[in-house]
């Protein structure tokens, strides 16, 4: 993962986690 995608990756991970919870 590129350093620029660090922020995007964090958002995607949070979204995936939220979806997993639901």
N, CA, C and O atoms as a Maestro MAE file, in Angstrom:
{
 s_m_m2io_version
 :::
 2.0.0
}

f_m_ct {
 s_m_title
 :::
 protein
 m_atom[88] {
  # First column is atom index #
  i_m_mmod_type
  r_m_x_coord
  r_m_y_coord
  r_m_z_coord
  i_m_residue_number
  s_m_chain_name
  s_m_pdb_residue_name
  s_m_pdb_atom_name
  i_m_atomic_number
  :::
  1 25 0.838 -1.204 0.000 1 A "UNK " " N  " 7
  2 3 0.000 0.000 0.000 1 A "UNK " " CA " 6
  3 2 0.875 1.257 0.000 1 A "UNK " " C  " 6
  4 15 1.863 1.341 0.730 1 A "UNK " " O  " 8
  5 25 0.509 2.192 -0.798 2 A "UNK " " N  " 7
  6 3 1.311 3.426 -0.890 2 A "UNK " " CA " 6
  7 2 1.094 4.302 0.339 2 A "UNK " " C  " 6
  8 15 0.081 4.196 1.032 2 A "UNK " " O  " 8
  9 25 2.071 5.169 0.589 3 A "UNK " " N  " 7
  10 3 1.947 6.045 1.757 3 A "UNK " " CA " 6
  11 2 0.750 6.972 1.583 3 A "UNK " " C  " 6
  12 15 0.104 7.367 2.553 3 A "UNK " " O  " 8
  13 25 0.469 7.311 0.326 4 A "UNK " " N  " 7
  14 3 -0.663 8.213 0.076 4 A "UNK " " CA " 6
  15 2 -1.983 7.523 0.401 4 A "UNK " " C  " 6
  16 15 -2.963 8.175 0.761 4 A "UNK " " O  " 8
  17 25 -1.999 6.199 0.272 5 A "UNK " " N  " 7
  18 3 -3.245 5.458 0.515 5 A "UNK " " CA " 6
  19 2 -3.432 5.129 1.997 5 A "UNK " " C  " 6
  20 15 -4.423 4.503 2.374 5 A "UNK " " O  " 8
  21 25 -2.494 5.543 2.827 6 A "UNK " " N  " 7
  22 3 -2.613 5.231 4.258 6 A "UNK " " CA " 6
  23 2 -3.942 5.746 4.794 6 A "UNK " " C  " 6
  24 15 -4.669 5.012 5.463 6 A "UNK " " O  " 8
  25 25 -4.258 6.990 4.505 7 A "UNK " " N  " 7
  26 3 -5.513 7.573 4.997 7 A "UNK " " CA " 6
  27 2 -6.703 6.831 4.415 7 A "UNK " " C  " 6
  28 15 -7.630 6.470 5.139 7 A "UNK " " O  " 8
  29 25 -6.678 6.602 3.100 8 A "UNK " " N  " 7
  30 3 -7.802 5.911 2.444 8 A "UNK " " CA " 6
  31 2 -7.955 4.513 3.018 8 A "UNK " " C  " 6
  32 15 -9.071 4.053 3.261 8 A "UNK " " O  " 8
  33 25 -6.834 3.838 3.236 9 A "UNK " " N  " 7
  34 3 -6.887 2.468 3.772 9 A "UNK " " CA " 6
  35 2 -7.548 2.476 5.151 9 A "UNK " " C  " 6
  36 15 -8.355 1.602 5.464 9 A "UNK " " O  " 8
  37 25 -7.202 3.460 5.963 10 A "UNK " " N  " 7
  38 3 -7.774 3.537 7.311 10 A "UNK " " CA " 6
  39 2 -9.289 3.710 7.213 10 A "UNK " " C  " 6
  40 15 -10.039 3.081 7.959 10 A "UNK " " O  " 8
  41 25 -9.732 4.560 6.294 11 A "UNK " " N  " 7
  42 3 -11.173 4.801 6.133 11 A "UNK " " CA " 6
  43 2 -11.857 3.516 5.667 11 A "UNK " " C  " 6
  44 15 -12.906 3.135 6.187 11 A "UNK " " O  " 8
  45 25 -11.259 2.864 4.693 12 A "UNK " " N  " 7
  46 3 -11.849 1.620 4.171 12 A "UNK " " CA " 6
  47 2 -11.929 0.578 5.276 12 A "UNK " " C  " 6
  48 15 -12.917 -0.146 5.401 12 A "UNK " " O  " 8
  49 25 -10.876 0.519 6.069 13 A "UNK " " N  " 7
  50 3 -10.864 -0.483 7.172 13 A "UNK " " CA " 6
  51 2 -11.962 -0.150 8.177 13 A "UNK " " C  " 6
  52 15 -12.658 -1.045 8.658 13 A "UNK " " O  " 8
  53 25 -12.116 1.116 8.490 14 A "UNK " " N  " 7
  54 3 -13.151 1.498 9.456 14 A "UNK " " CA " 6
  55 2 -14.537 1.169 8.886 14 A "UNK " " C  " 6
  56 15 -15.422 0.690 9.595 14 A "UNK " " O  " 8
  57 25 -14.698 1.438 7.591 15 A "UNK " " N  " 7
  58 3 -16.007 1.165 6.938 15 A "UNK " " CA " 6
  59 2 -16.251 -0.342 6.960 15 A "UNK " " C  " 6
  60 15 -17.353 -0.795 7.268 15 A "UNK " " O  " 8
  61 25 -15.226 -1.106 6.634 16 A "UNK " " N  " 7
  62 3 -15.387 -2.567 6.607 16 A "UNK " " CA " 6
  63 2 -15.721 -3.073 8.009 16 A "UNK " " C  " 6
  64 15 -16.564 -3.954 8.176 16 A "UNK " " O  " 8
  65 25 -15.060 -2.515 9.001 17 A "UNK " " N  " 7
  66 3 -15.304 -2.933 10.385 17 A "UNK " " CA " 6
  67 2 -16.752 -2.605 10.767 17 A "UNK " " C  " 6
  68 15 -17.438 -3.424 11.379 17 A "UNK " " O  " 8
  69 25 -17.201 -1.426 10.408 18 A "UNK " " N  " 7
  70 3 -18.571 -1.023 10.747 18 A "UNK " " CA " 6
  71 2 -19.557 -1.965 10.060 18 A "UNK " " C  " 6
  72 15 -20.579 -2.337 10.637 18 A "UNK " " O  " 8
  73 25 -19.238 -2.343 8.824 19 A "UNK " " N  " 7
  74 3 -20.141 -3.237 8.077 19 A "UNK " " CA " 6
  75 2 -20.123 -4.614 8.725 19 A "UNK " " C  " 6
  76 15 -21.159 -5.273 8.812 19 A "UNK " " O  " 8
  77 25 -18.960 -5.049 9.178 20 A "UNK " " N  " 7
  78 3 -18.853 -6.364 9.806 20 A "UNK " " CA " 6
  79 2 -19.698 -6.386 11.086 20 A "UNK " " C  " 6
  80 15 -20.360 -7.381 11.384 20 A "UNK " " O  " 8
  81 25 -19.668 -5.288 11.832 21 A "UNK " " N  " 7
  82 3 -20.432 -5.215 13.074 21 A "UNK " " CA " 6
  83 2 -21.921 -5.391 12.761 21 A "UNK " " C  " 6
  84 15 -22.641 -6.087 13.476 21 A "UNK " " O  " 8
  85 25 -22.365 -4.749 11.680 22 A "UNK " " N  " 7
  86 3 -23.773 -4.844 11.308 22 A "UNK " " CA " 6
  87 2 -23.969 -6.144 10.548 22 A "UNK " " C  " 6
  88 15 -25.085 -6.450 10.127 22 A "UNK " " O  " 8
  :::
 }
 m_bond[87] {
  # First column is bond index #
  i_m_from
  i_m_to
  i_m_order
  :::
  1 1 2 1
  2 2 3 1
  3 3 4 2
  4 3 5 1
  5 5 6 1
  6 6 7 1
  7 7 8 2
  8 7 9 1
  9 9 10 1
  10 10 11 1
  11 11 12 2
  12 11 13 1
  13 13 14 1
  14 14 15 1
  15 15 16 2
  16 15 17 1
  17 17 18 1
  18 18 19 1
  19 19 20 2
  20 19 21 1
  21 21 22 1
  22 22 23 1
  23 23 24 2
  24 23 25 1
  25 25 26 1
  26 26 27 1
  27 27 28 2
  28 27 29 1
  29 29 30 1
  30 30 31 1
  31 31 32 2
  32 31 33 1
  33 33 34 1
  34 34 35 1
  35 35 36 2
  36 35 37 1
  37 37 38 1
  38 38 39 1
  39 39 40 2
  40 39 41 1
  41 41 42 1
  42 42 43 1
  43 43 44 2
  44 43 45 1
  45 45 46 1
  46 46 47 1
  47 47 48 2
  48 47 49 1
  49 49 50 1
  50 50 51 1
  51 51 52 2
  52 51 53 1
  53 53 54 1
  54 54 55 1
  55 55 56 2
  56 55 57 1
  57 57 58 1
  58 58 59 1
  59 59 60 2
  60 59 61 1
  61 61 62 1
  62 62 63 1
  63 63 64 2
  64 63 65 1
  65 65 66 1
  66 66 67 1
  67 67 68 2
  68 67 69 1
  69 69 70 1
  70 70 71 1
  71 71 72 2
  72 71 73 1
  73 73 74 1
  74 74 75 1
  75 75 76 2
  76 75 77 1
  77 77 78 1
  78 78 79 1
  79 79 80 2
  80 79 81 1
  81 81 82 1
  82 82 83 1
  83 83 84 2
  84 83 85 1
  85 85 86 1
  86 86 87 1
  87 87 88 2
  :::
 }
}
